[in-house]
Amino acid sequence: MFETEMHQLGYIEDIEELRYLPSAVYLKLQDYQRGLEYNQWVAENFVDDCEPPDFLFEWSVFLFMNGKIKEAEVKLLETFLSNTYVIDKFFGRPITPIDKTEYSEFEHVEFVEKFKYSFDQDDLAPFVKWFTEFEQSEMFRSVAKRFVKSQVLLKVEVDPEMIYYLTRVDFQILNELKEYLAKTT
């Protein structure tokens, strides 16, 4: 009974979101090792969570700053899959909404209004330099193009088999990224 009432009042969601706050604190403190450890702990202990894009982005910074470049690439692509607008917001580019399927609150263009990281932050300079190059890579561009195309098609698709396929593209991409990591580490 108590949990149901808490859930109805929105407290459960607020409590669940609190677990992502320390990541931003570690980044602000430039404690990249502890930030990485914390984010890994969250992922191990809350396996059913859908991590918000800013948390994934912070995680990519921690990975990069700890010399885990391939893992940082994968985490940035996960960030893109969770919100296709975050990267443009980070680089200060105009945000152009895409007419595509967006399921969770994290996927909408409105989410980036609260995104607090930017390419002009001095403490992120090494990450920004690397990320600028990675964003232009064939890997990043092909994943982004494939994902956006699937989400645009999904918005108008009526064939149940094709809908099933399109709704699974992000999982396929994530599995391919995990295989990529396994081969390179």
C-alpha positions, 0 to 999 in steps of 0.5 A, a space after each residue: 500500500 505504501 509503495 503504491 501511494 508513493 508511486 502515485 505521488 511521484 516519489 518513487 520516480 524522484 528517488 530512482 532519478 537520484 541515483 544518477 546525480 552523483 555522476 554529475 558531481 564526480 564530473 564536476 569534481 573531475 574525479 574521473 576514476 570514482 565517477 567511472 566506478 560509480 557509473 559501473 556500480 549503477 549499471 551492475 546494480 540497476 540492470 533494468 534501468 534505462 539510463 538517461 542520456 546525460 548519465 551516459 554522456 558523463 560515463 563516456 567522459 569518465 571512460 575517455 579520461 581513464 584511457 578507455 577510448 573504445 569503451 568511450 566510443 560505445 558509450 557515446 553511441 549509446 548516448 546518441 541512441 538514447 537521445 539523438 539531439 544531445 550531440 548537437 546540443 553539446 556542440 552548440 548546433 541548432 536543434 532540428 526536431 526529426 519526425 521520428 518515433 520517440 518513446 521515452 521522455 529521454 528521447 524527446 527534443 525537450 530533454 536537451 533543454 536541461 542538458 548542461 554540458 557544452 563543447 566550450 567547457 575548459 575542463 572537457 577540452 581533451 574530451 572535446 578534441 577527441 569527440 570532435 574527431 570521433 563524431 566524424 568517423 565512419 563508425 559514428 556516422 553509420 550508426 547514427 544514420 542507421 538508427 535515425 532512419 529506422 526511427 523515421 521509418 517506424 513512425 509510418 510503418 504498418 507492416 507488423 514484421 517490419 515494425 518488429 524489425 525497426 523496433 529492434 534496430 537499437 538493440 541490434 546496434 548495441 549488440 554490434 557495439 558489444 561485439 566491436 568492444 570484445 574484438 578490440 579489447 
